[in-house]
Amino acid sequence: MAKSGGKNPYLSLWLSGANKVFGAARGHAMNEMRRQQGIALRKAQKTVLDFWGGALNPGVAKTRKTRK
């Protein structure tokens, strides 16, 4: 009886397929994470700029309308 050395071609095929599926899922998850990080960063930047922009530049004083 010859030993196969523990090699199982079916298991190898199954693991290769599973690796492809999990690799693709990981790629999609990473892309979504990066997208959400970008959205959060832009939102934070806008909040900070709106706060400091309003504090440093209060705007133009409104003039009173004259009656005719």
ROSE-4610 file (N, C-alpha, C; in Angstrom, 1 decimal, always signed):
// ROSE-4610
residu = [M/M/M/A/A/A/K/K/K/S/S/S/G/G/G/G/G/G/K/K/K/N/N/N/P/P/P/Y/Y/Y/L/L/L/S/S/S/L/L/L/W/W/W/L/L/L/S/S/S/G/G/G/A/A/A/N/N/N/K/K/K/V/V/V/F/F/F/G/G/G/A/A/A/A/A/A/R/R/R/G/G/G/H/H/H/A/A/A/M/M/M/N/N/N/E/E/E/M/M/M/R/R/R/R/R/R/Q/Q/Q/Q/Q/Q/G/G/G/I/I/I/A/A/A/L/L/L/R/R/R/K/K/K/A/A/A/Q/Q/Q/K/K/K/T/T/T/V/V/V/L/L/L/D/D/D/F/F/F/W/W/W/G/G/G/G/G/G/A/A/A/L/L/L/N/N/N/P/P/P/G/G/G/V/V/V/A/A/A/K/K/K/T/T/T/R/R/R/K/K/K/T/T/T/R/R/R/K/K/K]
num = [1/1/1/2/2/2/3/3/3/4/4/4/5/5/5/6/6/6/7/7/7/8/8/8/9/9/9/10/10/10/11/11/11/12/12/12/13/13/13/14/14/14/15/15/15/16/16/16/17/17/17/18/18/18/19/19/19/20/20/20/21/21/21/22/22/22/23/23/23/24/24/24/25/25/25/26/26/26/27/27/27/28/28/28/29/29/29/30/30/30/31/31/31/32/32/32/33/33/33/34/34/34/35/35/35/36/36/36/37/37/37/38/38/38/39/39/39/40/40/40/41/41/41/42/42/42/43/43/43/44/44/44/45/45/45/46/46/46/47/47/47/48/48/48/49/49/49/50/50/50/51/51/51/52/52/52/53/53/53/54/54/54/55/55/55/56/56/56/57/57/57/58/58/58/59/59/59/60/60/60/61/61/61/62/62/62/63/63/63/64/64/64/65/65/65/66/66/66/67/67/67/68/68/68]
x = [+0.8/+0.0/+0.9/+0.7/+1.5/+0.9/+1.7/+1.2/+1.2/+0.2/+0.1/+0.8/+1.3/+2.0/+1.1/-0.2/-1.1/-1.7/-1.5/-2.0/-3.4/-4.3/-5.6/-6.0/-6.1/-6.4/-7.8/-8.7/-10.1/-10.0/-9.3/-9.2/-8.4/-7.4/-6.6/-7.5/-8.3/-9.2/-10.2/-10.7/-11.7/-11.1/-9.9/-9.2/-8.8/-8.5/-8.1/-9.4/-10.5/-11.7/-12.2/-12.1/-12.4/-11.5/-10.3/-9.3/-9.7/-10.1/-10.5/-11.8/-12.7/-14.0/-13.7/-12.9/-12.6/-11.7/-10.8/-10.0/-10.8/-11.8/-12.7/-13.5/-14.1/-14.9/-14.1/-12.8/-12.0/-11.7/-11.5/-11.2/-12.4/-13.7/-14.9/-15.0/-14.7/-14.9/-13.8/-12.6/-11.6/-12.0/-12.5/-12.9/-14.0/-15.0/-16.1/-15.6/-14.6/-14.1/-13.4/-12.6/-11.9/-12.8/-13.9/-14.9/-15.6/-15.9/-16.6/-15.6/-14.3/-13.3/-13.2/-13.2/-13.1/-14.3/-15.5/-16.7/-16.6/-16.2/-16.0/-15.0/-13.9/-12.8/-13.3/-14.0/-14.5/-15.5/-16.4/-17.4/-16.7/-15.7/-14.9/-14.2/-13.6/-12.9/-13.9/-15.1/-16.1/-16.5/-16.8/-17.2/-16.2/-14.9/-13.8/-13.7/-13.7/-13.6/-14.8/-16.0/-17.2/-17.1/-16.6/-16.5/-15.5/-14.3/-13.2/-13.4/-14.0/-14.3/-15.3/-16.3/-17.3/-16.7/-15.8/-15.3/-14.3/-13.5/-12.5/-13.1/-14.2/-14.8/-16.3/-16.7/-18.1/-19.0/-18.5/-19.4/-19.5/-20.3/-20.5/-21.8/-21.6/-22.8/-23.9/-25.1/-26.2/-26.5/-26.9/-27.3/-28.8/-29.2/-30.6/-31.3/-32.4/-33.2/-33.8/-33.8/-34.4/-35.8/-36.6/-38.0/-38.1/-38.9/-39.2/-40.5]
y = [-1.2/+0.0/+1.2/+2.1/+3.3/+4.5/+5.2/+6.4/+7.6/+8.4/+9.5/+10.8/+10.7/+11.8/+12.8/+12.5/+13.4/+14.4/+14.2/+15.1/+14.7/+15.6/+15.3/+16.3/+15.9/+16.9/+17.6/+16.9/+17.5/+18.6/+18.3/+19.3/+20.5/+20.3/+21.3/+22.2/+21.6/+22.4/+23.2/+22.5/+23.2/+24.4/+24.3/+25.4/+26.5/+26.1/+27.2/+28.0/+27.3/+28.0/+28.9/+28.4/+29.1/+30.4/+30.2/+31.3/+32.4/+32.0/+33.0/+33.8/+33.1/+33.7/+34.6/+34.2/+35.0/+36.2/+36.0/+37.1/+38.2/+37.8/+38.7/+39.5/+38.8/+39.4/+40.4/+40.0/+40.9/+42.2/+42.0/+43.2/+44.1/+43.6/+44.4/+45.1/+44.4/+45.0/+46.1/+45.9/+47.0/+48.2/+48.0/+49.2/+49.9/+49.3/+49.9/+50.7/+50.1/+50.8/+52.0/+52.0/+53.2/+54.2/+53.8/+54.8/+55.5/+54.7/+55.3/+56.2/+55.8/+56.7/+58.0/+58.0/+59.2/+60.1/+59.5/+60.3/+61.0/+60.2/+60.7/+61.8/+61.7/+62.7/+64.0/+63.9/+65.1/+65.8/+65.0/+65.6/+66.4/+65.7/+66.4/+67.6/+67.6/+68.8/+69.9/+69.6/+70.6/+71.2/+70.4/+70.9/+71.9/+71.5/+72.3/+73.6/+73.5/+74.7/+75.7/+75.1/+75.9/+76.6/+75.9/+76.5/+77.7/+77.3/+78.4/+79.4/+79.1/+80.1/+81.1/+80.7/+81.6/+82.4/+81.8/+82.5/+83.6/+83.3/+84.3/+85.3/+85.0/+86.0/+86.1/+87.0/+87.0/+87.4/+88.0/+88.4/+89.9/+90.3/+91.8/+92.2/+93.4/+93.9/+94.3/+94.0/+94.4/+95.9/+96.5/+97.9/+98.0/+99.1/+99.3/+99.9/+99.4/+99.9/+101.3/+102.2/+103.5/+103.5/+104.2/+104.3/+105.4/+105.2/+106.2/+107.0]
z = [+0.0/+0.0/+0.0/-1.0/-1.1/-0.4/+0.3/+1.0/+0.1/+0.2/-0.7/-0.1/+1.1/+1.7/+2.2/+2.4/+3.0/+2.0/+0.7/-0.3/-0.7/-0.7/-1.1/-2.1/-3.4/-4.4/-4.3/-3.8/-3.6/-2.5/-1.5/-0.4/-0.9/-1.7/-2.3/-3.2/-4.1/-4.9/-4.1/-3.1/-2.2/-1.5/-1.0/-0.3/-1.3/-2.5/-3.5/-3.8/-4.0/-4.3/-3.1/-1.9/-0.7/-0.6/-0.9/-0.8/-1.8/-3.0/-4.0/-3.5/-3.0/-2.5/-1.4/-0.4/+0.8/+0.4/-0.6/-1.0/-1.7/-2.5/-3.2/-2.2/-1.2/-0.1/+0.7/+1.0/+1.7/+0.9/-0.4/-1.3/-1.3/-1.4/-1.4/+0.0/+1.1/+2.4/+2.6/+2.1/+2.2/+1.4/+0.2/-0.6/+0.0/+0.6/+1.3/+2.5/+3.3/+4.4/+4.0/+2.9/+2.5/+2.0/+1.4/+0.9/+2.1/+3.1/+4.3/+5.1/+5.1/+5.8/+5.0/+3.7/+2.9/+3.2/+3.3/+3.6/+4.9/+5.9/+7.3/+7.4/+6.6/+6.6/+6.0/+4.9/+4.2/+5.1/+5.8/+6.7/+7.8/+8.4/+9.5/+9.0/+7.9/+7.3/+7.1/+6.5/+6.3/+7.6/+8.6/+9.9/+10.5/+10.5/+11.0/+10.2/+8.9/+8.1/+8.3/+8.4/+8.6/+10.0/+11.0/+12.3/+12.3/+11.9/+11.9/+10.9/+9.8/+8.8/+9.3/+10.0/+10.5/+11.7/+12.5/+13.6/+13.2/+12.1/+11.6/+10.7/+10.1/+9.1/+9.4/+10.3/+10.7/+9.6/+8.5/+7.4/+7.4/+6.4/+6.2/+7.0/+7.6/+8.4/+7.4/+7.8/+7.0/+7.1/+6.0/+6.1/+6.2/+6.8/+7.0/+5.8/+5.5/+4.3/+4.7/+3.8/+4.0/+3.4/+4.1/+3.6/+2.5/+1.6/+0.6/+0.8]
